[in-house]
């Protein structure tokens, strides 16, 4: 699976079913391993709100489906 495949999926919390947004970036450590997936929240008025990005570790990912990534945060 490529990062572009992950970027097309919505990230959803299994705790409350809330859509968190989509993956926009990765944080990679000095060894070349992915530390975090960075999720940008979906907002209607992005110009008027602050940019509250969410970081998700692979331990927090519960399931990667065809259209959605389920996370426990």
N, C-alpha and C positions, 0 to 999 in steps of 0.2 A: 504494500500500500504506500502511496506517495502522499506527501504533505498536501498536494493540490486536491487529492481525494478527500482528505480530512477537512479541508477548508470549505467544501461544498455541503457539509453536514451541519445541522443545528446541534448545539450543545444544550442538553436538558438535564435539570436536577431531578434525581429520582426521589428526593426527599419531599418536594412539593409540586413537581411537574412543571416548574417554571422554566421557560426558555431563557437561557443565559446569553445566547448570541452565537457567533461563529468564530472559529479559530482564525486569527490574523497573523500570528507569529510564533516562533519557537525561541526558547532560551537554551543555549547549548553550552555545556561546561568545557573546561580546558582539555578534557580527554575526547571530546567530540560526541559525548552522549547527550541526549535530549533531557533536560532537567524539567522544563515546564512547557505546557501549551498555553499560549496567551489568547484569551477570549475577549473580543470586543462586544460589549452589550448592544443589543438592537434597540435603537431609540428612534422615535419619530422626528424629534427636533434635536439633532446632534449639535447644531450650532449654538443652542442655548443651554446645553448641559455639560457638565464636566465629563472627562473621559475616564471612567472607572473601569479599567481593564481588570480581568480576573485571571489568575494563574492557576493552572490545574496540573497536578502531577499524574504520572501513569498509574500510581496506586489509587487515585481517586476515580479513575475510569472504571465503570462497572461493565459496560457493553458498548461495542461499536457496531451499529446496525447499518442498513443500506442508506437510510436518510438521516439518522440521528446518532449522537454520541450521548449515552447516559452516564452521568457522573454523580458521585456522592460527595457533596461539599456542604 
